[in-house]
Amino acid sequence: MPLAPWRSPIARALYRNRSLAYCKFVQLATVRPDGHPANRTVVFRGFWEETNQLKFITDFRSQKIVDLYEQPWCEVCWYFPKTREQFRLHGRLALVSEHTQDDRLQQLRSQTWQDLSLAARAQFSWADPGEVRDLNASFQMELPSETEVLPEFCILLMDPISVDHLELRGDPQNRTDYKRQPDDRWVTIAVNP
């Protein structure tokens, strides 16, 4: 599948905002099993190979995983302060865990694990996220291996079906909608801001 037309504006925004360490932070909204929204900040870890799928990491024990099993739809909101651009990407999340049968996805999981810093890998050996913390217990865990992926480590792949790009600079501002068609072609539409 060819790269979507919205990939170039995102690549340009990432490049022009590269001096801001937080430009890879995005807001990921999901739907909880009770129908209520859940929103959190995650780190964009790049695109999976030559696809349009965005890559994030998560802990298998986190609430995101529970949400995903009930409802895979999500939305990412990404703001770039230097260029004053916002991208809203709507699509579905897919989980890549130790139980995933696809060899290519397991290779992606392993490579992503190896690319993480030691501090980032260590978080996956901590106590269960969201559980009551024992303030008397040590929070230090054994540092994980660079090559042996912990079972808690997962990847989330987001497959967008629509992207809303708003450029807040200019008079008037520019806004473009990108919609994926059933045949996987993308349609680009200039819309009112």
C-alpha positions as CSV (number, residue, x, y, z in Angstrom):
1,M,0.0,0.0,0.0
2,P,1.5,3.4,-0.9
3,L,2.1,6.0,1.8
4,A,-0.8,8.2,2.6
5,P,-0.7,11.8,1.5
6,W,-0.9,13.0,5.2
7,R,2.5,11.4,5.9
8,S,4.4,14.2,4.3
9,P,2.8,17.0,6.4
10,I,3.5,15.0,9.6
11,A,7.1,14.3,8.5
12,R,7.5,18.0,7.8
13,A,6.0,19.0,11.2
14,L,8.2,16.5,13.0
15,Y,11.3,17.9,11.3
16,R,10.4,21.5,11.9
17,N,9.6,20.8,15.6
18,R,12.6,18.5,16.2
19,S,14.2,20.8,18.7
20,L,11.3,20.2,21.0
21,A,11.8,16.9,22.8
22,Y,8.1,16.6,23.5
23,C,7.0,16.9,19.8
24,K,6.8,13.1,19.8
25,F,4.2,13.1,22.6
26,V,0.6,12.5,21.4
27,Q,-2.7,12.3,23.2
28,L,-4.3,8.8,22.6
29,A,-8.0,8.6,23.3
30,T,-9.8,5.2,23.6
31,V,-13.2,4.0,24.9
32,R,-13.5,2.1,28.2
33,P,-15.7,-0.9,28.4
34,D,-18.3,1.2,30.3
35,G,-18.5,3.5,27.3
36,H,-16.6,6.4,28.9
37,P,-13.6,8.0,27.2
38,A,-10.0,7.5,28.3
39,N,-7.2,9.8,27.3
40,R,-3.5,9.6,27.9
41,T,-0.2,10.8,26.6
42,V,2.0,8.3,24.8
43,V,5.2,8.6,22.8
44,F,5.1,8.2,19.0
45,R,7.8,5.6,18.2
46,G,7.7,6.0,14.4
47,F,5.8,4.2,11.7
48,W,5.9,0.5,11.1
49,E,8.1,-0.1,8.1
50,E,6.6,1.4,5.0
51,T,3.1,1.5,6.3
52,N,0.8,4.2,7.5
53,Q,0.6,2.6,11.0
54,L,1.8,4.6,13.9
55,K,3.7,2.7,16.6
56,F,3.4,3.1,20.4
57,I,4.5,1.0,23.3
58,T,2.5,-0.1,26.3
59,D,2.4,-2.5,29.2
60,F,0.2,-5.6,28.8
61,R,-1.1,-5.0,32.3
62,S,-2.3,-1.4,31.6
63,Q,-5.9,-0.2,31.2
64,K,-5.3,0.5,27.5
65,I,-5.2,-3.2,26.9
66,V,-8.5,-3.8,28.6
67,D,-10.0,-0.9,26.6
68,L,-8.6,-2.3,23.4
69,Y,-10.1,-5.7,23.8
70,E,-13.6,-4.1,24.2
71,Q,-13.3,-1.4,21.6
72,P,-10.3,-1.0,19.2
73,W,-11.3,2.5,17.9
74,C,-9.1,5.4,18.9
75,E,-8.1,8.9,18.1
76,V,-4.7,10.5,18.4
77,C,-4.4,14.3,18.8
78,W,-1.0,15.7,18.0
79,Y,0.0,19.3,18.4
80,F,3.2,20.9,17.0
81,P,3.8,24.2,18.8
82,K,6.5,25.7,16.6
83,T,4.5,25.3,13.4
84,R,1.1,25.7,15.1
85,E,-0.3,22.5,13.5
86,Q,-2.7,20.0,14.9
87,F,-3.3,16.5,13.5
88,R,-6.2,14.4,14.6
89,L,-6.0,10.8,13.4
90,H,-8.9,8.4,13.8
91,G,-8.5,4.7,13.4
92,R,-8.1,1.3,15.0
93,L,-5.5,-0.1,17.4
94,A,-4.0,-3.5,17.1
95,L,-2.0,-5.1,19.8
96,V,1.3,-6.9,19.3
97,S,2.1,-9.0,22.4
98,E,4.1,-12.1,23.2
99,H,1.0,-14.0,22.1
100,T,1.0,-12.5,18.5
101,Q,1.6,-15.3,16.0
102,D,2.9,-13.2,13.1
103,D,6.8,-13.5,12.8
104,R,7.2,-10.0,11.3
105,L,5.3,-8.5,14.2
106,Q,7.3,-10.4,16.7
107,Q,10.5,-9.1,15.0
108,L,9.1,-5.6,15.3
109,R,8.4,-6.2,19.0
110,S,11.9,-7.5,19.6
111,Q,13.6,-4.6,17.6
112,T,11.5,-2.0,19.4
113,W,12.5,-3.5,22.8
114,Q,16.2,-3.3,21.8
115,D,15.8,0.3,20.7
116,L,14.5,1.4,24.1
117,S,16.7,3.0,26.7
118,L,17.4,1.0,29.9
119,A,15.1,3.2,31.9
120,A,12.3,2.7,29.5
121,R,12.8,-1.1,29.5
122,A,12.9,-1.1,33.4
123,Q,9.4,0.2,33.6
124,F,8.1,-3.1,32.3
125,S,9.5,-4.9,35.3
126,W,7.8,-2.6,37.8
127,A,4.8,-3.7,39.9
128,D,1.4,-3.8,38.1
129,P,0.4,-0.4,36.8
130,G,-2.7,1.2,38.4
131,E,-2.6,-1.1,41.5
132,V,-2.3,0.4,45.0
133,R,1.3,1.1,45.8
134,D,3.0,-0.3,48.8
135,L,4.9,2.7,50.1
136,N,7.0,0.4,52.3
137,A,8.2,-1.8,49.5
138,S,11.2,-1.0,47.3
139,F,10.3,0.0,43.8
140,Q,13.7,-1.1,42.4
141,M,13.4,-4.1,40.2
142,E,16.0,-6.2,38.4
143,L,17.1,-4.5,35.2
144,P,15.8,-6.4,32.2
145,S,17.9,-7.8,29.4
146,E,18.4,-5.8,26.2
147,T,17.6,-8.9,24.1
148,E,15.1,-10.9,26.2
149,V,11.8,-9.1,25.8
150,L,9.6,-9.1,28.9
151,P,6.1,-10.5,28.5
152,E,4.6,-7.3,29.7
153,F,6.0,-5.3,26.8
154,C,3.6,-4.7,23.9
155,I,3.3,-2.6,20.9
156,L,0.2,-0.8,19.8
157,L,-0.2,-0.2,16.0
158,M,-2.7,2.5,15.0
159,D,-4.1,2.1,11.6
160,P,-5.7,5.5,10.6
161,I,-8.8,5.8,8.5
162,S,-9.1,9.6,8.6
163,V,-6.7,12.4,9.4
164,D,-7.7,16.0,10.1
165,H,-4.8,18.5,9.6
166,L,-5.3,22.0,10.9
167,E,-2.7,24.7,10.3
168,L,-3.3,27.5,12.8
169,R,-1.0,30.0,11.0
170,G,-2.3,32.1,8.2
171,D,-5.4,34.1,7.6
172,P,-7.5,32.2,6.9
173,Q,-6.2,29.1,8.6
174,N,-5.8,26.0,6.5
175,R,-7.5,22.7,7.2
176,T,-7.3,19.5,5.2
177,D,-9.2,16.2,5.7
178,Y,-7.8,12.9,4.5
179,K,-10.2,10.0,4.2
180,R,-9.2,6.4,3.4
181,Q,-11.6,4.7,0.9
182,P,-12.6,1.1,1.0
183,D,-10.0,0.3,-1.8
184,D,-7.3,1.9,0.5
185,R,-6.9,5.0,-1.7
186,W,-6.8,8.3,0.2
187,V,-9.0,11.3,-0.7
188,T,-7.7,14.7,0.2
189,I,-10.3,17.5,0.8
190,A,-9.6,21.1,1.7
191,V,-12.3,22.1,4.3
192,N,-13.1,25.3,6.2
193,P,-11.1,25.7,9.4
